[in-house]
Amino acid sequence: MRFPESAALGAAALVLAGLAVLAGPDYGLVVPFAAAAVAAAAVALVPILLEDRGPLRPADERPRDRPRGIRAWLRSGTVGREEIVLLLDRLDRSGPRPDLPSRPPLEVARLVALPDDDFRAYVARRMDEIEAGS
């Protein structure tokens, strides 16, 4: 079914619903008008709902601006380091410390700004703490 047919059925559903409302307390008229309105709306919507639109985004057009995985995050600089800090916090919350509060942005910025060796030592220490608490 194409758009004109669906639009015509939608309009018919609205007209039938309006007639059902105008029929007032006369249930002999309200019920058939209301049933016809629902049927027309269903017939108009079913093809739209069943239409196969394919994937939302083709696989070759996925955004590549955010690296994925610890190694890629370590190479990607500030954004990757933020992801690592937040991942460590999520791991900590899902394991030994479910009540761990959210890390303030200034603390995240301080951790992200650490020199490479210090940041890697921080990550290793946090992983050891998480593993020890599990």
Phi and psi in degrees as GROMACS dihedral restraints (atoms count N, CA, C in turn):
[ dihedral_restraints ]
;  ai    aj    ak    al  type     phi  dphi    fc
    3     4     5     6     1   -98.4    20    10
    4     5     6     7     1   175.7    20    10
    6     7     8     9     1   -56.5    20    10
    7     8     9    10     1   -46.5    20    10
    9    10    11    12     1   -58.7    20    10
   10    11    12    13     1   -40.7    20    10
   12    13    14    15     1   -67.0    20    10
   13    14    15    16     1   -43.0    20    10
   15    16    17    18     1   -63.8    20    10
   16    17    18    19     1   -40.7    20    10
   18    19    20    21     1   -65.2    20    10
   19    20    21    22     1   -40.2    20    10
   21    22    23    24     1   -65.3    20    10
   22    23    24    25     1   -42.0    20    10
   24    25    26    27     1   -67.2    20    10
   25    26    27    28     1   -36.4    20    10
   27    28    29    30     1   -63.8    20    10
   28    29    30    31     1   -41.9    20    10
   30    31    32    33     1   -65.0    20    10
   31    32    33    34     1   -40.5    20    10
   33    34    35    36     1   -62.7    20    10
   34    35    36    37     1   -39.5    20    10
   36    37    38    39     1   -62.2    20    10
   37    38    39    40     1   -41.1    20    10
   39    40    41    42     1   -65.6    20    10
   40    41    42    43     1   -41.9    20    10
   42    43    44    45     1   -63.7    20    10
   43    44    45    46     1   -44.4    20    10
   45    46    47    48     1   -65.1    20    10
   46    47    48    49     1   -38.1    20    10
   48    49    50    51     1   -65.2    20    10
   49    50    51    52     1   -40.0    20    10
   51    52    53    54     1   -62.7    20    10
   52    53    54    55     1   -40.8    20    10
   54    55    56    57     1   -64.5    20    10
   55    56    57    58     1   -36.3    20    10
   57    58    59    60     1   -65.0    20    10
   58    59    60    61     1   -38.6    20    10
   60    61    62    63     1   -69.2    20    10
   61    62    63    64     1   -42.3    20    10
   63    64    65    66     1   -68.0    20    10
   64    65    66    67     1   -23.6    20    10
   66    67    68    69     1   -66.8    20    10
   67    68    69    70     1   -18.1    20    10
   69    70    71    72     1    64.9    20    10
   70    71    72    73     1  -134.1    20    10
   72    73    74    75     1   -82.5    20    10
   73    74    75    76     1     3.7    20    10
   75    76    77    78     1   -81.0    20    10
   76    77    78    79     1    92.4    20    10
   78    79    80    81     1   -64.2    20    10
   79    80    81    82     1   -21.9    20    10
   81    82    83    84     1   -64.4    20    10
   82    83    84    85     1   -26.8    20    10
   84    85    86    87     1   -99.3    20    10
   85    86    87    88     1   -37.0    20    10
   87    88    89    90     1   -61.7    20    10
   88    89    90    91     1   -48.3    20    10
   90    91    92    93     1   -61.9    20    10
   91    92    93    94     1   -48.7    20    10
   93    94    95    96     1   -64.6    20    10
   94    95    96    97     1   -40.4    20    10
   96    97    98    99     1   -63.6    20    10
   97    98    99   100     1   -44.6    20    10
   99   100   101   102     1   -65.0    20    10
  100   101   102   103     1   -42.7    20    10
  102   103   104   105     1   -64.0    20    10
  103   104   105   106     1   -41.5    20    10
  105   106   107   108     1   -66.2    20    10
  106   107   108   109     1   -36.7    20    10
  108   109   110   111     1   -64.4    20    10
  109   110   111   112     1   -44.0    20    10
  111   112   113   114     1   -65.0    20    10
  112   113   114   115     1   -42.1    20    10
  114   115   116   117     1   -64.2    20    10
  115   116   117   118     1   -43.4    20    10
  117   118   119   120     1   -64.3    20    10
  118   119   120   121     1   -40.9    20    10
  120   121   122   123     1   -65.0    20    10
  121   122   123   124     1   -40.9    20    10
  123   124   125   126     1   -64.7    20    10
  124   125   126   127     1   -44.1    20    10
  126   127   128   129     1   -64.7    20    10
  127   128   129   130     1   -33.2    20    10
  129   130   131   132     1   -73.5    20    10
  130   131   132   133     1   -34.5    20    10
  132   133   134   135     1   -88.9    20    10
  133   134   135   136     1   -29.2    20    10
  135   136   137   138     1   -57.4    20    10
  136   137   138   139     1   -47.8    20    10
  138   139   140   141     1   -62.2    20    10
  139   140   141   142     1   -34.6    20    10
  141   142   143   144     1   -67.5    20    10
  142   143   144   145     1   -42.0    20    10
  144   145   146   147     1   -70.4    20    10
  145   146   147   148     1   -31.2    20    10
  147   148   149   150     1   -87.8    20    10
  148   149   150   151     1    -8.2    20    10
  150   151   152   153     1   -63.1    20    10
  151   152   153   154     1   131.9    20    10
  153   154   155   156     1   -86.6    20    10
  154   155   156   157     1   109.6    20    10
  156   157   158   159     1   -94.4    20    10
  157   158   159   160     1    -0.8    20    10
  159   160   161   162     1    76.4    20    10
  160   161   162   163     1  -173.5    20    10
  162   163   164   165     1   -66.9    20    10
  163   164   165   166     1   151.6    20    10
  165   166   167   168     1   -62.6    20    10
  166   167   168   169     1   -36.3    20    10
  168   169   170   171     1  -143.5    20    10
  169   170   171   172     1   128.4    20    10
  171   172   173   174     1   -55.9    20    10
  172   173   174   175     1   147.2    20    10
  174   175   176   177     1   -59.0    20    10
  175   176   177   178     1   -31.7    20    10
  177   178   179   180     1   -81.7    20    10
  178   179   180   181     1    -2.2    20    10
  180   181   182   183     1  -110.8    20    10
  181   182   183   184     1    19.9    20    10
  183   184   185   186     1   -67.4    20    10
  184   185   186   187     1   144.6    20    10
  186   187   188   189     1   -64.7    20    10
  187   188   189   190     1   136.0    20    10
  189   190   191   192     1  -115.1    20    10
  190   191   192   193     1    13.4    20    10
  192   193   194   195     1   -77.5    20    10
  193   194   195   196     1   -19.0    20    10
  195   196   197   198     1  -110.5    20    10
  196   197   198   199     1   117.8    20    10
  198   199   200   201     1   -68.8    20    10
  199   200   201   202     1   154.8    20    10
  201   202   203   204     1  -123.9    20    10
  202   203   204   205     1   139.1    20    10
  204   205   206   207     1    98.2    20    10
  205   206   207   208     1   151.0    20    10
  207   208   209   210     1   -59.0    20    10
  208   209   210   211     1   -46.6    20    10
  210   211   212   213     1   -62.4    20    10
  211   212   213   214     1   -43.1    20    10
  213   214   215   216     1   -65.4    20    10
  214   215   216   217     1   -38.5    20    10
  216   217   218   219     1   -64.6    20    10
  217   218   219   220     1   -39.9    20    10
  219   220   221   222     1   -62.9    20    10
  220   221   222   223     1   -33.6    20    10
  222   223   224   225     1   -82.1    20    10
  223   224   225   226     1   -17.5    20    10
  225   226   227   228     1   -90.5    20    10
  226   227   228   229     1    -1.0    20    10
  228   229   230   231     1    88.6    20    10
  229   230   231   232     1  -141.6    20    10
  231   232   233   234     1   -58.7    20    10
  232   233   234   235     1   -48.7    20    10
  234   235   236   237     1   -61.5    20    10
  235   236   237   238     1   -43.2    20    10
  237   238   239   240     1   -65.0    20    10
  238   239   240   241     1   -40.5    20    10
  240   241   242   243     1   -64.6    20    10
  241   242   243   244     1   -39.4    20    10
  243   244   245   246     1   -60.5    20    10
  244   245   246   247     1   -43.4    20    10
  246   247   248   249     1   -59.7    20    10
  247   248   249   250     1   -41.1    20    10
  249   250   251   252     1   -65.4    20    10
  250   251   252   253     1   -45.6    20    10
  252   253   254   255     1   -60.8    20    10
  253   254   255   256     1   -45.2    20    10
  255   256   257   258     1   -67.2    20    10
  256   257   258   259     1   -37.1    20    10
  258   259   260   261     1   -63.6    20    10
  259   260   261   262     1   -43.4    20    10
  261   262   263   264     1   -61.4    20    10
  262   263   264   265     1   -40.0    20    10
  264   265   266   267     1   -64.1    20    10
  265   266   267   268     1   -41.9    20    10
  267   268   269   270     1   -63.3    20    10
  268   269   270   271     1   -42.0    20    10
  270   271   272   273     1   -62.2    20    10
  271   272   273   274     1   -41.9    20    10
  273   274   275   276     1   -63.2    20    10
  274   275   276   277     1   -41.5    20    10
  276   277   278   279     1   -68.6    20    10
  277   278   279   280     1   -34.2    20    10
  279   280   281   282     1   -78.8    20    10
  280   281   282   283     1   -11.3    20    10
  282   283   284   285     1  -116.4    20    10
  283   284   285   286     1  -108.6    20    10
  285   286   287   288     1   -72.5    20    10
  286   287   288   289     1   -23.3    20    10
  288   289   290   291     1  -130.0    20    10
  289   290   291   292     1    74.2    20    10
  291   292   293   294     1   -65.7    20    10
  292   293   294   295     1   -17.2    20    10
  294   295   296   297     1   -96.8    20    10
  295   296   297   298     1    12.6    20    10
  297   298   299   300     1   -60.8    20    10
  298   299   300   301     1   123.6    20    10
  300   301   302   303     1   -72.6    20    10
  301   302   303   304     1   162.4    20    10
  303   304   305   306     1   -63.0    20    10
  304   305   306   307     1   142.2    20    10
  306   307   308   309     1   -78.6    20    10
  307   308   309   310     1   128.9    20    10
  309   310   311   312     1   -62.9    20    10
  310   311   312   313     1   147.2    20    10
  312   313   314   315     1   -56.8    20    10
  313   314   315   316     1   -35.4    20    10
  315   316   317   318     1   -65.9    20    10
  316   317   318   319     1   -36.1    20    10
  318   319   320   321     1   -70.3    20    10
  319   320   321   322     1   -39.5    20    10
  321   322   323   324     1   -60.9    20    10
  322   323   324   325     1   -44.0    20    10
  324   325   326   327     1   -62.3    20    10
  325   326   327   328     1   -38.6    20    10
  327   328   329   330     1   -65.2    20    10
  328   329   330   331     1   -42.3    20    10
  330   331   332   333     1   -66.8    20    10
  331   332   333   334     1   -40.7    20    10
  333   334   335   336     1   -64.2    20    10
  334   335   336   337     1   -32.3    20    10
  336   337   338   339     1   -82.5    20    10
  337   338   339   340     1    -2.5    20    10
  339   340   341   342     1   -61.6    20    10
  340   341   342   343     1   150.0    20    10
  342   343   344   345     1   -60.8    20    10
  343   344   345   346     1   157.3    20    10
  345   346   347   348     1   -50.9    20    10
  346   347   348   349     1   -50.5    20    10
  348   349   350   351     1   -63.3    20    10
  349   350   351   352     1   -41.6    20    10
  351   352   353   354     1   -66.0    20    10
  352   353   354   355     1   -40.3    20    10
  354   355   356   357     1   -65.1    20    10
  355   356   357   358     1   -43.6    20    10
  357   358   359   360     1   -63.7    20    10
  358   359   360   361     1   -36.7    20    10
  360   361   362   363     1   -65.4    20    10
  361   362   363   364     1   -39.8    20    10
  363   364   365   366     1   -60.6    20    10
  364   365   366   367     1   -46.7    20    10
  366   367   368   369     1   -61.7    20    10
  367   368   369   370     1   -45.1    20    10
  369   370   371   372     1   -62.7    20    10
  370   371   372   373     1   -42.7    20    10
  372   373   374   375     1   -63.8    20    10
  373   374   375   376     1   -44.2    20    10
  375   376   377   378     1   -62.8    20    10
  376   377   378   379     1   -41.3    20    10
  378   379   380   381     1   -63.2    20    10
  379   380   381   382     1   -42.1    20    10
  381   382   383   384     1   -61.7    20    10
  382   383   384   385     1   -41.3    20    10
  384   385   386   387     1   -63.5    20    10
  385   386   387   388     1   -43.1    20    10
  387   388   389   390     1   -65.1    20    10
  388   389   390   391     1   -44.9    20    10
  390   391   392   393     1   -65.1    20    10
  391   392   393   394     1   -38.0    20    10
  393   394   395   396     1   -68.3    20    10
  394   395   396   397     1   -33.0    20    10
  396   397   398   399     1   -82.1    20    10
  397   398   399   400     1   -13.3    20    10
